Amino acid sequence: MTPGRDGAAVPRLAAMTSPDPSPALDRARVQVVTLRPDALRGSTVRRVASVLAESFLTDPYTVSFLPAARRVERLTRKFSGAVRDALSPGPDGRVPGAVDVAVDPADGTVLAAALWGAPDAPRGTTVPAAVASVPGLLRVHGAHALDMALTVAACERARPTVPHWYLADLGTLPAARGRGAASALVR
């Protein structure tokens, strides 16, 4: 990730190898694509959100903030909102983040996704925005909504104050782990 993104799709190929590459291992290439806000469709949001939901479904930290019922549905809803939030222009017209996906070039399968906050994105939240977010937090987190909100606020306070690209979420499909998809997204 480099500052100064113009929002255009930027495909690039990255050869992935393990730290101790074995000739027997065929590390497939992954294509990294930055999603464009103007090209965002509901099907794309659902595809990226479902990859992140499946990626985080067994993460103890993440699921500790979710009721046991309908976790996949709840995570998909959470990440759908996060993808839209990252790519929806604010009142000033600026896009507050970026969404990168690692795709298998052989069949177009999304293997991993990264959600980023831009260096110039607004930080924190206003009281009206916090109040407006309550119904969504309750739908996703149920009785754990307050714990989640307090944890997010604590993490926000701990962030560096210098401008930086903030990696909000990074997830790889369990079946794609070890292919270097997540590594390609953070290079």
Salt bridges, closest charged atoms under 4 A:
ASP38 OD1 - ARG36 NE 2.97
GLU73 OE1 - ARG70 NE 3.29
ASP92 OD2 - ARG94 NE 2.81
ASP100 OD2 - ARG5 NH2 3.18
ASP104 OD2 - ARG179 NH1 3.23
ASP120 OD2 - ARG94 NH1 3.12
GLU156 OE2 - ARG123 NE 2.80
GLU156 OE1 - ARG159 NH1 3.25
